[in-house]
Amino acid sequence: MPLHINPMSSQTLSIGALSKKTNVNIETIRYYERIGMIPHPPRTNAGHRAYAQAHLKRLTFIKRSRELGFTLNEIRALLGLVDGDDYSCEEVRTLTLQHRAEIQTKIKDLQRLEDTLTQISDKCAGGNIPECPIIDALYGD
């Protein structure tokens, strides 16, 4: 379902209202506009941004994607598929599976990190002795 922006929508939101509805910082919204993730909204006669419901939907999409760990480039690719109106579920699935594989690698790395920290902290009895096996391990001793 395309996320096209209709600037003539009768119901608009200020940047503050958009920020509150999505729980996305105002500066982040402006950043997404600057890098082209969100189309620039039309302005009111007073010069204020007037966001449409499609902006809200798109920003929610971006926020949820970020929560799932997608990078901005990955989100841009997903939005590119959607914006082109020529995407298939298979293409989205492929991008998602690639992202999942990256997450699995990160999880394995974190598990190795946890194991290492457990090993070096188990060697330390605490106390007030001047030598610390954790410090020694960090020095590579």
C-alpha positions, 0 to 999 in steps of 0.5 A: 500500500503506497505511502503517497502524500496528498497535500490537499488533505483536509486534516493536517498536523503540526510538527508538534502534533506529528511528534506527539502522535508518533513519539518521534522527536521534532528534530528527527522529523526534520532530519528525515525530511532533509534526507528525503525519507519524508516528503517536505510538507506544504506550508500554511500561510503562516509558514508552518508545516502542515503534515497530512495523514500520509506523513503520519503513516510514513513516519510510523513506518520509519519509526517501527522499522527503526525499532526493528533495527533496520538501518536508514538505508534498509528503510530507504530500500523498503520505502523505494519499493513501496513508493514505486508502487511496483513491489512484491511481498517477495522483495520485502521478504528478501530484505527482511531475511537479509536484515534478520541474518545480520541481527543473528550475527550481532546476537552471536557476537553479543553472546561471545562478548557476554561469555568473555565478560563472564569468564574474566569477571569469574576470575575476580574475587573482588576485595582490596588486593592491588592486582585485578584479573579483569584489568589484566585481561583487558591489558591482554595478560 
